[in-house]
């Protein structure tokens, strides 16, 4: 008698599950969550974000708060960011590392206090598949005066992305977003006409979300965009309001093609405890001016130079589409494999990311990609692949 098959894991659902169903979302498992891969189609959704406005549900990402007198020191010790140097409202993209310098996760750290007292308040957003682990690591290293809380299920996170995103939010809510800089966040009132409309800090998270939206000028698309933290029970109505105003619902498929065109890293593909920020060509996000776990390893790697570097590869042949795991060759020898790959809707040809020996990661280097049993010519190109998206306008 054969053994019974193990039960399928129960997938978590975000507060927008019913929204996804109403709008025809094609739901798939992703990092333990049931998420939309696409609605109208990946290509249409990709183009909407590049030319107009797209709306993503990113509530599956970890949503944590780290607060207290030594909260900044905790985050600085466990990430590559000099967190105590962040000014109120600043958001920092950073890495949490092993002692070996290899990436456990990339995450966003947002400072929400005003700086008027000793306590510091941060919202930390790790990847969905690493959120439990990141929370546990921070708890293990925290001091008695530092409070850590998880808000998934209580708070939802929506990403409005595209060149029309600012105008939509300003017209719908009466906000003045001109003063919200790239990689900054602030609380904005939910009621149009409520003062001040230019954003505030120090209101408390998530308690302030009863009358405010935490607006972060961040995203994963390379376009002008905003991420909105709202109470879970208010997320569905807000999403419908944004769609009524012209935003197109978008799924994970478009999110992936958009980030790939910009050369952004994907957890589990560009890193999985197997590469360092220097190998991933992300040294600009490593502040070597403070002590953090993994710094000693990175100091040695910086002195020696990383043996491999993440590189962008472009293919000219029509219809040649690289995928995750596609072998990369140089002079007939396999020198790596694509960590991410696909067709670029904006550029019209195949693109890929791959870790290559340092001497081969220079733009202009000719390589071959093994696609469907034959070698297709490719060339290393500078990242990002798509350089025209106005993220700072």
C-alpha positions as CSV (number, residue, x, y, z in Angstrom):
1,X,0.0,0.0,0.0
2,X,1.5,3.3,-1.1
3,X,2.1,6.1,1.4
4,X,-0.4,8.9,1.4
5,X,0.7,12.1,-0.4
6,X,1.8,14.8,2.0
7,X,-0.9,17.6,2.4
8,X,-0.5,20.6,0.3
9,X,0.6,23.7,2.3
10,X,-2.1,26.2,3.0
11,X,-1.5,29.4,1.1
12,X,-2.0,32.7,2.8
13,X,-4.2,35.3,1.2
14,X,-3.8,39.1,1.2
15,X,-6.6,41.6,2.0
16,X,-7.0,42.0,-1.8
17,X,-7.9,38.4,-2.5
18,X,-11.5,39.2,-3.4
19,X,-10.3,42.1,-5.5
20,X,-8.1,39.8,-7.5
21,X,-11.0,37.4,-8.1
22,X,-13.3,40.2,-9.2
23,X,-10.8,41.6,-11.7
24,X,-9.9,38.2,-13.2
25,X,-6.6,37.7,-11.6
26,X,-4.9,34.4,-12.5
27,X,-3.8,33.3,-9.0
28,X,-0.7,31.2,-8.4
29,X,1.4,30.1,-5.3
30,X,4.2,32.5,-4.5
31,X,6.4,32.4,-1.4
32,X,3.6,30.8,0.6
33,X,0.9,33.2,-0.7
34,X,-1.8,33.0,-3.3
35,X,-1.0,35.9,-5.6
36,X,-2.1,37.1,-9.1
37,X,0.4,36.3,-11.9
38,X,-1.6,38.5,-14.3
39,X,-5.0,39.9,-15.0
40,X,-5.4,41.3,-18.5
41,X,-2.0,39.9,-19.6
42,X,1.6,40.4,-18.7
43,X,2.5,42.5,-21.8
44,X,-0.5,44.9,-21.3
45,X,0.3,45.3,-17.7
46,X,4.0,45.9,-18.3
47,X,3.2,48.6,-20.9
48,X,0.7,50.2,-18.6
49,X,3.4,50.8,-15.9
50,X,5.9,52.1,-18.5
51,X,3.5,54.5,-20.1
52,X,0.6,55.2,-17.7
53,X,-0.3,53.7,-14.3
54,X,-0.3,50.1,-12.8
55,X,-1.5,48.9,-9.5
56,X,0.2,46.0,-7.6
57,X,-0.8,44.1,-4.5
58,X,2.5,43.7,-2.5
59,X,0.9,42.9,0.8
60,X,2.8,39.6,0.8
61,X,6.0,41.4,1.6
62,X,7.0,41.4,5.2
63,X,5.8,44.4,7.2
64,X,7.6,44.9,10.4
65,X,8.2,47.8,12.9
66,X,11.4,48.2,14.9
67,X,11.2,50.8,17.6
68,X,13.1,52.0,20.6
69,X,16.1,53.8,21.9
70,X,18.5,51.4,20.2
71,X,16.4,50.5,17.2
72,X,18.8,52.3,14.8
73,X,21.8,50.5,16.3
74,X,20.1,47.1,15.9
75,X,19.3,47.7,12.2
76,X,22.8,49.1,11.6
77,X,24.4,46.0,13.2
78,X,22.3,43.6,11.1
79,X,22.3,45.5,7.7
80,X,24.7,47.2,5.4
81,X,23.1,50.6,6.0
82,X,24.4,53.1,8.5
83,X,20.9,53.4,9.8
84,X,21.6,56.0,12.6
85,X,22.6,58.4,9.8
86,X,19.1,58.2,8.2
87,X,17.2,61.5,8.4
88,X,13.5,61.4,9.4
89,X,11.4,60.2,6.5
90,X,14.3,58.6,4.6
91,X,14.0,55.1,3.1
92,X,17.1,53.0,2.5
93,X,17.5,49.9,0.4
94,X,19.9,47.6,2.2
95,X,21.1,44.0,2.7
96,X,21.1,41.6,5.7
97,X,24.1,39.3,5.4
98,X,25.6,36.2,6.9
99,X,29.0,36.5,8.6
100,X,30.4,35.3,5.2
101,X,29.1,38.4,3.6
102,X,26.6,36.5,1.5
103,X,23.1,38.0,1.1
104,X,20.3,36.6,3.3
105,X,17.8,39.2,2.0
106,X,17.4,42.7,0.7
107,X,15.0,45.0,2.4
108,X,13.7,48.5,2.8
109,X,14.2,50.4,6.0
110,X,12.1,53.6,6.5
111,X,12.6,56.1,9.4
112,X,9.3,57.4,10.6
113,X,10.1,59.3,13.8
114,X,10.7,63.1,13.8
115,X,13.9,63.0,15.7
116,X,12.5,65.0,18.6
117,X,13.1,62.3,21.2
118,X,15.6,59.5,21.8
119,X,13.3,56.7,20.6
120,X,13.5,55.8,16.9
121,X,10.8,54.2,14.8
122,X,11.4,52.2,11.6
123,X,9.3,50.2,9.2
124,X,11.2,47.3,7.7
125,X,10.0,45.5,4.6
126,X,11.8,42.2,3.7
127,X,10.9,39.8,1.0
128,X,7.9,37.5,1.5
129,X,9.9,34.3,1.5
130,X,12.4,35.7,4.1
131,X,10.1,37.7,6.4
132,X,9.8,35.1,9.1
133,X,13.6,34.6,9.1
134,X,14.4,38.3,9.1
135,X,12.0,38.9,12.0
136,X,13.6,36.1,14.0
137,X,17.1,37.4,13.3
138,X,16.2,40.9,14.5
139,X,14.5,39.5,17.6
140,X,17.6,37.5,18.5
141,X,19.8,40.6,18.3
142,X,17.5,43.2,19.9
143,X,18.1,44.9,23.2
144,X,15.5,45.1,26.0
145,X,14.4,48.6,24.9
146,X,13.7,47.6,21.3
147,X,10.3,46.5,20.3
148,X,9.7,44.4,17.1
149,X,6.2,43.7,15.7
150,X,4.9,42.1,12.5
151,X,1.8,43.7,10.8
152,X,1.0,41.3,7.9
153,X,-2.8,40.8,8.0
154,X,-3.3,44.0,9.8
155,X,-1.7,46.3,7.2
156,X,-1.9,46.0,3.4
157,X,0.6,47.3,1.0
158,X,-0.3,48.6,-2.5
159,X,2.2,49.8,-5.1
160,X,1.0,52.4,-7.6
161,X,3.6,52.6,-10.4
162,X,4.0,54.6,-13.6
163,X,4.4,58.1,-15.0
164,X,0.8,59.0,-14.1
165,X,1.0,57.8,-10.5
166,X,1.6,61.2,-8.9
167,X,-1.1,63.0,-10.7
168,X,-3.6,60.3,-9.9
169,X,-2.9,60.4,-6.1
170,X,-2.8,64.2,-6.0
171,X,-6.1,64.5,-7.8
172,X,-7.9,61.8,-5.9
173,X,-6.6,62.7,-2.4
174,X,-5.6,66.4,-2.6
175,X,-2.1,65.5,-1.6
176,X,1.0,67.6,-2.5
177,X,3.6,65.0,-3.4
178,X,6.1,67.4,-4.9
179,X,8.1,67.5,-1.6
180,X,8.2,63.8,-1.1
181,X,11.7,62.9,-2.4
182,X,12.8,59.7,-4.1
183,X,13.3,57.0,-1.3
184,X,11.4,59.1,1.3
185,X,8.1,58.4,3.1
186,X,5.5,60.4,5.0
187,X,1.9,60.1,6.4
188,X,-0.8,61.7,4.2
189,X,-4.4,62.3,5.3
190,X,-7.1,59.9,3.9
191,X,-9.7,62.7,3.7
192,X,-9.2,65.1,0.8
193,X,-8.7,68.7,1.9
194,X,-7.4,67.7,5.3
195,X,-4.3,69.8,6.4
196,X,-1.4,69.3,6.0
197,X,-1.5,67.8,2.6
198,X,2.3,67.7,2.2
199,X,2.9,64.8,4.6
200,X,3.9,64.4,8.3
201,X,6.1,62.1,10.4
202,X,6.0,60.9,14.0
203,X,2.3,59.8,13.9
204,X,2.9,56.2,14.9
205,X,2.6,53.0,12.8
206,X,0.2,51.4,12.3
207,X,-2.1,53.4,14.6
208,X,-1.9,56.5,12.4
209,X,-3.4,54.5,9.4
210,X,-6.9,55.0,10.8
211,X,-6.8,58.6,9.4
212,X,-3.6,58.5,7.2
213,X,-1.9,56.6,4.5
214,X,1.8,56.0,4.8
215,X,3.1,56.9,1.4
216,X,6.6,55.7,0.3
217,X,8.1,57.0,-2.9
218,X,9.6,53.6,-3.8
219,X,8.9,50.6,-6.0
220,X,10.3,47.8,-8.0
221,X,9.6,48.9,-11.6
222,X,12.1,51.8,-12.2
223,X,9.2,54.2,-12.9
224,X,7.8,57.0,-10.8
225,X,5.8,55.3,-8.2
226,X,4.5,55.1,-4.6
227,X,3.9,52.3,-2.1
228,X,0.9,52.8,0.1
229,X,0.5,51.3,3.6
230,X,-3.2,51.1,4.6
231,X,-5.3,49.1,7.1
232,X,-6.1,45.7,5.7
233,X,-9.9,46.4,5.9
234,X,-9.5,49.5,3.8
235,X,-7.3,48.0,1.1
236,X,-10.1,46.6,-1.2
237,X,-12.0,49.9,-1.4
238,X,-8.7,51.8,-2.0
239,X,-7.7,49.5,-4.8
240,X,-11.1,49.9,-6.5
241,X,-10.8,53.7,-6.1
242,X,-7.4,53.7,-7.8
243,X,-8.6,51.4,-10.6
244,X,-11.6,53.7,-11.1
245,X,-9.2,56.6,-11.5
246,X,-7.3,54.8,-14.3
247,X,-4.8,52.4,-12.7
248,X,-4.6,48.9,-14.3
249,X,-4.4,45.9,-12.0
250,X,-1.0,44.2,-12.5
251,X,0.4,40.9,-11.3
252,X,3.7,39.2,-10.5
253,X,4.5,38.6,-14.2
254,X,4.7,42.2,-15.1
255,X,6.5,43.0,-11.8
256,X,9.2,40.5,-12.9
257,X,9.6,41.8,-16.5
258,X,9.7,45.4,-15.2
259,X,12.3,44.8,-12.5
260,X,14.4,42.7,-14.9
261,X,14.6,45.5,-17.4
262,X,16.1,47.7,-14.6
263,X,18.5,45.0,-13.5
264,X,16.9,44.7,-10.0
265,X,17.7,41.6,-7.9
266,X,15.1,38.9,-7.2
267,X,15.4,36.9,-3.9
268,X,15.9,33.3,-4.6
269,X,17.4,33.9,-8.1
270,X,20.1,36.7,-7.9
271,X,20.8,35.7,-4.3
272,X,20.1,32.7,-2.1
273,X,22.8,32.9,0.6
274,X,25.3,32.3,-2.3
275,X,26.4,35.8,-3.4
276,X,27.7,39.0,-1.7
277,X,26.6,42.5,-2.5
278,X,29.9,43.1,-4.2
279,X,29.4,40.1,-6.5
280,X,25.9,41.4,-7.2
281,X,27.3,44.8,-8.3
282,X,25.4,46.5,-5.4
283,X,28.3,48.1,-3.5
284,X,26.6,51.5,-3.6
285,X,24.2,50.0,-1.0
286,X,27.0,49.0,1.4
287,X,28.1,51.6,4.0
288,X,31.5,50.4,5.1
289,X,31.6,53.2,7.7
290,X,30.0,51.2,10.5
291,X,30.2,47.7,12.1
292,X,27.8,45.1,10.8
293,X,27.6,41.4,10.4
294,X,29.5,40.4,7.3
295,X,31.7,43.5,7.2
296,X,35.0,41.7,7.7
297,X,34.3,39.3,4.8
298,X,33.4,42.2,2.6
299,X,36.5,44.1,3.5
300,X,38.6,41.2,2.3
301,X,36.5,40.8,-0.9
302,X,36.8,44.5,-1.6
303,X,40.6,44.3,-1.3
304,X,40.9,41.2,-3.4
305,X,38.1,42.0,-5.9
306,X,35.1,39.7,-6.3
307,X,35.9,36.6,-8.4
308,X,32.5,36.9,-10.1
309,X,30.2,39.8,-10.9
310,X,26.5,40.0,-11.9
311,X,26.3,41.1,-15.5
312,X,23.6,42.0,-17.9
313,X,23.4,40.1,-21.2
314,X,21.5,41.2,-24.3
315,X,20.5,38.9,-27.2
316,X,20.0,40.2,-30.7
317,X,18.4,37.1,-32.3
318,X,14.6,37.4,-32.6
319,X,12.7,34.9,-30.5
320,X,15.7,33.8,-28.4
321,X,14.5,34.0,-24.8
322,X,16.8,33.1,-22.0
323,X,15.4,31.8,-18.7
324,X,16.5,31.1,-15.2
325,X,19.2,28.4,-15.4
326,X,20.1,29.0,-19.1
327,X,23.8,28.1,-19.5
328,X,26.2,30.9,-20.5
329,X,29.3,30.0,-22.5
330,X,32.5,31.8,-23.4
331,X,34.9,30.2,-25.9
332,X,32.9,27.0,-25.8
333,X,33.1,26.6,-22.1
334,X,30.2,27.0,-19.6
335,X,31.1,30.0,-17.4
336,X,27.8,30.6,-15.6
337,X,24.1,30.4,-16.0
338,X,21.3,33.0,-16.1
339,X,19.9,33.8,-12.7
340,X,17.0,35.7,-14.4
341,X,16.0,35.9,-18.1
342,X,13.2,36.7,-20.4
343,X,11.9,38.9,-23.2
344,X,12.1,42.6,-22.7
345,X,8.8,44.2,-23.8
346,X,10.3,47.6,-23.9
347,X,13.5,46.7,-25.8
348,X,12.0,43.9,-28.0
349,X,14.7,41.3,-27.4
350,X,15.9,38.7,-24.9
351,X,17.8,39.8,-21.8
352,X,19.4,38.0,-18.9
353,X,21.3,38.5,-15.6
354,X,24.2,36.1,-14.9
355,X,27.2,35.9,-12.5
356,X,30.3,35.7,-14.7
357,X,34.0,35.5,-14.0
358,X,35.2,39.1,-13.3
359,X,37.2,39.2,-16.5
360,X,34.1,38.4,-18.6
361,X,31.7,40.7,-16.9
362,X,32.9,43.8,-18.8
363,X,30.4,45.4,-21.2
364,X,31.1,44.4,-24.8
365,X,32.2,40.9,-24.0
366,X,30.8,38.3,-26.4
367,X,29.1,35.3,-24.8
368,X,26.8,32.5,-25.9
369,X,23.6,31.3,-24.3
370,X,22.5,27.7,-24.7
371,X,18.8,27.9,-25.7
372,X,16.9,24.9,-26.9
373,X,20.0,22.9,-27.6
374,X,22.0,25.5,-29.5
375,X,24.2,28.4,-28.7
376,X,22.8,31.9,-29.3
377,X,25.1,34.9,-29.5
378,X,24.8,37.4,-26.6
379,X,26.8,40.4,-25.4
380,X,27.5,41.8,-21.9
381,X,25.9,45.2,-21.6
382,X,25.8,47.8,-18.8
383,X,23.0,47.7,-16.3
384,X,20.2,48.7,-16.2
385,X,19.1,47.4,-19.6
386,X,16.4,50.1,-19.8
387,X,17.8,53.5,-18.8
388,X,15.1,56.0,-19.7
389,X,12.5,55.5,-16.9
390,X,12.2,58.7,-14.9
391,X,12.3,57.6,-11.3
392,X,13.3,61.0,-9.9
393,X,10.9,63.3,-11.7
